[in-house]
Amino acid sequence: MTEGRPIVGIALDSGGAMGGAHVGVMDVLREHDIPLDIIVGSSAGAAVGAFYATGSLDAFKGLISDLSFTEALSFYADPVFPISGLFAGERARKFLRNLVGDVLIEDLPFRYVAVATDLLSGETVPIDKGPLVDAVMASISMPGIFKPVVHMGRLLTDGGVSDPLPLDILKSLGPDITIACNLHSRMPDILNPSRKKAIVNGQKRASRHDQDLSSWVIERLEKTLGAQKVFEGMASFRNLLKRIEESPAEMIRENELISIFAEHLNQSRDKIGSFIAKSFSRKEEVDTMNIFEVMLSATNIQQFQKNRLMLLYEQPDILIEPEVTEVGSLEFTKGESTIAAGREKALEAVSRIQELLNQRGRT
């Protein structure tokens, strides 16, 4: 397959919705007949690499090119009680399977590696065999957003936690030409000093009004069900506790508050989705950061720092750095602009890649 030419490998960075830039990059490489023999991807990079490997890149590009926030949310949002993650991940898994099918990594036309992180050992885990969907799910499961994935006898989370730009793994596979697509070339700095100061002061004020969890739950139950209903339910619950030793199962079935609370939770998915949508797409200037913004901002800082160090010690032959640092990790509505940013930087790199292919060609 590679006789007479060098083996080409690409490392694709993590970055959530910024990964749309990878689509633009892979599109340009394909249009210019630049061969890829090895794809190593972390998180978003693993997903786009999988779409490329299975011939479903165009289908994915069509989906994200004109996407509303509600449509984007429908692809991955299946809220669960947040013990280990906000979303169960089954909806995202179904979305992936519909695109790539039930294929094994070993059956792909070239070498493919999805990078994940072992939550219990801290190890970087390259996944190069087994079901492709399982590998991608492990690689994209952002901590706090998706529940960790049990795979290969490990508890796995997002590859971006340990190795966002897996250039080291790519190089260990021995390609003749290495390409890296870095989505974290710089930290976004879109806030002026006065806005930063306002956020610091706003966060300080907000901390004075923190609520304990039980007060928060009661307050929202009162708003939803009415104060009298909650009061009656709490009285009933106290009676349940007094009688619990008599017949626990029967008491729980009969308890009105538990029934009401269960019904409330079952009907809360749309409310949770609405809250998430507002949290991720806030357009107004708010002087506090919500929990999602804190998590994702911390993740971006971590990945920027890790990529900077990786590129300091592992230099690729070709470095492609699309300008997408101002795109939020879950802003999938910006698909068109991220794809365009990837195309722009990939086009700048095409002549250099072709030059290397000619220089390092083998006979």
MOLIN-V308030 format. One record per helix or strand. SS is the DSSP state (H for helix, E for strand). FROM is the first residue (numbers start at 1). TO is the last residue. If there is no record, write none. Layout:
BEGIN
ss=(SS & SS)
from=(FROM & FROM)
to=(TO & TO)
END
This chain:
BEGIN
ss=(E & H & E & H & H & H & E & E & H & E & H & E & E & E & H & E & E & E & H & H & E & H & H & H & H & H & H & H & E & H)
from=(8 & 16 & 38 & 44 & 57 & 69 & 79 & 85 & 90 & 104 & 105 & 111 & 124 & 131 & 132 & 144 & 149 & 154 & 160 & 167 & 177 & 193 & 213 & 227 & 248 & 256 & 269 & 291 & 318 & 332)
to=(12 & 31 & 42 & 53 & 64 & 76 & 79 & 87 & 100 & 104 & 107 & 118 & 127 & 131 & 140 & 146 & 151 & 158 & 163 & 172 & 181 & 209 & 225 & 243 & 254 & 266 & 280 & 313 & 320 & 359)
END
